[in-house]
Amino acid sequence: MKFDFLDDFIFKLISECADELNMDAYAIGGFVRDIFLKRTSKDIDVVCIGQGILLAELLNKKLGEEAHIATFKNFGTAQVKFNDIEIEFVGARKESYNRGSRKPIVEDGSLQDDQNRRDFTINALAVGLSKNNYGKLLDPFNGLLDLENKILRTPLSPDITYSDDPLRMMRAIRFATQLNFEIEAASLAAISKNKERIEIVSKERIADELNKIILAPKPSIGFKLLFDTGLLELIFPAMQKLHGVDTVKGLSHKDNFYHTLEVLDNTATKSSNLWLRWAAILHDIAKPATKRFEEGKGFTFHGHEDKGARMVPKIFTDLRLPLNEKMKYVQKLVLLHLRPIVLAKTEVTDSAVRRLLFEAGEDIDDLMILCESDITTKNPNKVKRYMHNFEIVRSKLVELEEKDKLRNWQPPITGEEIMQLFNLPPCKKVGDLKNALKDAILDGIIENDYEKAKAFLMETYSKQQ
């Protein structure tokens, strides 16, 4: 089998360095897997029968000043960066685990030992880089066949693989989602059996895998697997609670878990923004907490947008997601996600659109994507009507933004200027005047202009005296 990447000078140089040190070296893992998947990768893992740091140091020396090396002696690894390529070097290892930790006890090992410890057969593929085996594919677990059949299997017993390092359960679901592969039946059963072991994995590592699932082309694949295996209830219980349908007096509500997955998939077709996708996941997160049955109406979820926005900080804290402007962005979209839909159901007034633009600001386009994604009705006439009205909302947004410049709106007269104009100390009256001015502009009573704002304030103040 001919591998084109072996013609690259960097691999020939690694081969020369390995021979100088009299050690065998192999490209292994994701880089080799991605060759067969026809995906480009700039991250290369090299496993050596010997000290990987020595091979990295020699390569770095030969590459010269353009290369940079970082060594991690405690882990026996080193990374060489050259242009846009990152090469990770490690000595072949065998591992054993204590029950209470996913940190392995590591010993030097053979290539076979190293392939045995890999998470999946498709990641155990290796290609020789030393002169004596240059270009030879080593595939002890039929990983190539699994790639062709789109199957995820563990090299050893899945019970051992997942119990030893439970993060591999998340990785299995992540790869299944990213690659649209099936998890082999025995492996899937082992995830369900060992799901409680996820508790020894740090929440940061879980969040990292979860975000990769969310960024996949069709994230619902991963969330359905998380749900079916029982992992979702352990790592993200608030989302698990969305599942299920209640029926009272013949009236039911939709399953908000599967609705959320539809909204997430719809959003994923329109945007690769991770945090917009998180807003899709959380837009209805408070529906279980706000669900009520009303006689003659059925189930209602009044205020779920407001309560959902207030739930976001705790969810982000629990999942170890960033508590910064990204969280605030998600909060804002959750809070406002019903507003364009309400507009799309009724006559679209300039005043309502101005207020929407004022509150959403720079995030208005993302909010519109979320709201369009939230239309999951199977009634084609309803879809057509909503989408037509959304187009009206969008055109009014453009028109009013050009006219009123509300996307990053600041009042033409500040609170400090109001105090100076009327010789007022900081007090409620100043706030009332500011709000009156804001409402007058948003309702289209006056234009967003300094002189008109000043005249409006003078008239308003005199009426209050």
PyMOL commands that set and color helices and strands:
alter all, ss='L'
color gray80, all
select helices_A, chain A and resi 4-7+9-20+30-36+52-66+111-116+121-123+143-149+158-164+167-179+185-200+203-214+220-229+231-235+237-240+256-270+274-282+287-290+304-318+325-336+339-345+350-373+380-404+415-422+428-442+450-464
alter helices_A, ss='H'
color red, helices_A
select strands_A, chain A and resi 25-28+43-48+67-72+77-82+85-91+93-96+105-108+126-128+137-138+151-152+182-183+247-248+251-252+292-294+298-300
alter strands_A, ss='S'
color yellow, strands_A
deselect
rebuild
show_as cartoon
